[in-house]
Amino acid sequence: MKYLAPGVWRLAENPRPLINVYLAEDVLIDAGRRWDTGRIRRQTANLNLSLLALTHAHPDHQGSAKAICEDRGIALACHEADVDAIEGRRPIAATKHPLAKAFARLWQGPPHKVDRVLHEGDEVAGFRVIHAPGHAPGEVIYWRQSDRVAICGDVIRNISFLTLRNRLDEPPIDLTPDPAQNRLSIRKLVELNPSLILPGHGPPVTDMAGFERFAARLPKLAPRCGVREGRGGAIDSAATL
């Protein structure tokens, strides 16, 4: 595992941190795809875990949730707006786009009961829950005020899915139900004034000036169309942690 901040680690993934799973004290944050179960089991085998908390209910974040919760006898937590998806009453696929449906078929895990329903202002492992919808109805940022660390799920990403190079960008529109709302959540993240951003995809964001430039370039209206790279406010990032 990679140490990132006091009490916070990222589970290893080769060759790059593409689908991130974090450990905050004794709480797992996200559960990758269903085939990530093995790496999560191996890297947490000797650790005491108390909870698995999701940033949102998409198949690359909930895939191993049921297996890990049942293996370790721990509770599952997510925001109230995503409970129906996690428990199987709403599709896990991010949108109705064929690409989103294909990812769901490949990655999603079985439904599982949500034991702890999260709301704005709740605390998880010393992080405050901040609702940040757009990419998913129940997307959240886990925010620690003491050192300004933000675990932000897919509010932003720091990797190109085409080249696997570091690149600050929005989540793809075809995988985002409400891109305009997600831009408001990006601005909410800016207003927190973070010192370190830990995204769901890619390495940590450590260049806060670069992040602010990225956010400032985002159009205020008319979200970008398609999933091609290099539009909107996307900028190359030098983060390597």
N, C-alpha and C positions, 0 to 999 in steps of 0.2 A: 504493500500500500504506500501511497505517496502522502507525506505530511504536507498540509497546506496552511494551517493556522492552529492556534491552541485548541486541542480537542477535536480537530477536524482532519480527516484523511479522505483520499480518493482511492477506491479499489483499482488495482492494476488491470489494464486491458492492452493487449498487443495487436497491432504495432502502435496505435495511437489511442488517446482517450476519446473515443467516438461516442459511446453510450455510457454516460457516467453514473456510477453508484457511489454515494458518499457515506461516510460514517461520522456522525457527530456525537461525541461521547459514546453512549451505548445504543444510539438510535441509527438504524440504516435509513438513508434518504434515497428513495427510489429502488427499483428492482429489475431494471434492464428488460431484455427480451426473455422469452421462456427458455432459450438456450443459454442464457447467462447464469442459470441456476448453479451449474458446476463451479464457476469461478467465484460466485458469491459464497457458496458453501466452503470452498477451500480456504478462502482468505479470511473468513470469519469463524472458522471451526473452533479456535481457541479463545474466542472473545465472548463475553457476556453481553447479550443483546436484550433490550427491553421493549423495543417497538420498531416497526417498519412504517415510515411515514412517506407518503407519495407527494411529489410536487404537482402531479396531475394524472388523469386516467387515460393515458395513451399506451399503445401496446409495447413501445420500447421503454416504458417506465414501470408498467405493472406486470410484465411478462412472468417474472419469477415470484411474484408476491405470495400467491397461495402456497407454493412449495416451501418457500423460506419460512413463512409464518407457521406452517404446520410442522416443519422440521424442528424449529427452534421453540415452538410453543409461545410465540409472541403475538401481540395484537397488531392489527393493521389500522392505519389512520390515513384519512384524506379529507379534503375540504367538502363541505356539505353539498356543493353543487356537482360533485363528481361521484357521489355515493351510488346513484343509480347505475352508472357505467361500471363501477368496480363490482357491484353485486349482480350484474348481468341483466338489468332491466332496460339498459340503453346500450347501443353499439359502442364498442371500444374504439373502432375506427375513428380517426380524427375528423374526417369529413366523409361525404358521399363520393368523393373523387375516386376513380379506379385505383390510383396509386395508393391512396390511404387504405382502401379495402384490401389491396394486395399485402401491404405491410401488416395489417391486422391478421390476415390469414397466416403469415409467416411468423409473427412475433408474439401475438397476444397469448396470455395465460388464461386459465379458467377463472370464473368469477370467485370471489371470496367475500365473506362478510366483513363489513367495516366495523371494527370494534370501538374506534374512537373517531367521532365526527368533529372535524376541525372548523373553527370559525375565526373570523378576523380578530386578532389580538391574543389568541391562544398562544401558549408557550410549548415548544418542543425542543428539548435538549439545550435550553438556554437561548433559543432563537424564537422570535415573535413571528406569528403567522400573519402575512399580509396578502390579502386577496388580490390577484393580478390576472384577471381573465382576458380572453382574446384568443389565445392559442387553444385553450380549453376552458370550459365554463368554470371549472374548479381549480384552475392554475393558481399556485401560491408562490410567494417568495418567503423563504425562511431568513429572517433578518436578526443579526446580533448587533445591538447598538454599541456595546462596550468596545469593540474593535472594528465596527462597521463592515462586517462580513455578510455578504448576501449569497445564499444558495437560491438561484433564480429559476430552476427548471428550464423551460423553453421560451421564456420571455425574450431572451436573446440566445444566439449560439455563437461559438467562437471557432468554427471550423467550416470549411467548404465541403459539402457532401460529394462534390465532384472530384476535387483534387486532394482532399484531406489535409490541405494547408490551413494554417491559422487564418481565420477571417471572421471579423465581427459582422453579423447580419441578423435580420429578422428570421423567424421561422418561415418556411416556404408557404406561400398563400394556399396552395392546394391541400396543405395539411393543417390549415388554420381557419376555423369557422368564422372568425371576426378579426381580420388583420387590422382594421382601424382601431378597434378596442385594444388590441395588443400593443399598438403604438402608444396608447394612453398608459398602458402598464409599463412600457419602456420608460416613459417620462416619469412615472411614479418611481421607478428604480433610480433614475437620475436624481430625483429630489431627495432620496435617502442619503446621497453623498457617500457612496460606499468607498472603502479602501481596497476591497478585494471582491470580485464577482466570480462565483462558481456556477457555470452554466451546465445545462443538461447534456450538452454536446461540445466537445473541444476542451482545451486547457483553460486554466483560470485567466480572467481578465485582470491585469495589473496596471495597465496604462489608463488611468481614469480620464486624463485629458483626451486621449483617443476615443474613449467610450463616449464622452460628452460631445465630441465632434460628430461621431457616428449618429448619436441621437438627434443632434441639431439638424442634420441633413435629411432626416426622414420627412417626407411630405406630410402635411397636416391633414390632407384630405385624399380621397381617391387612392386606396391602397394599390400597390404594384400588382401586376398580373403575372401568372405563371410561376415556374419554379426554377428558371434559369438563374445563374449566379451573376453577381456584379452589378446589381441595380439598387435602386433606393438609396439607403445610407451605408451600404456595405463598405467596409474598409479592411485592408490587410492589417493583421495584428501580429505583434512580435512576442506575445506571451508564450512562455515555454515551460512553465511549471508542470 
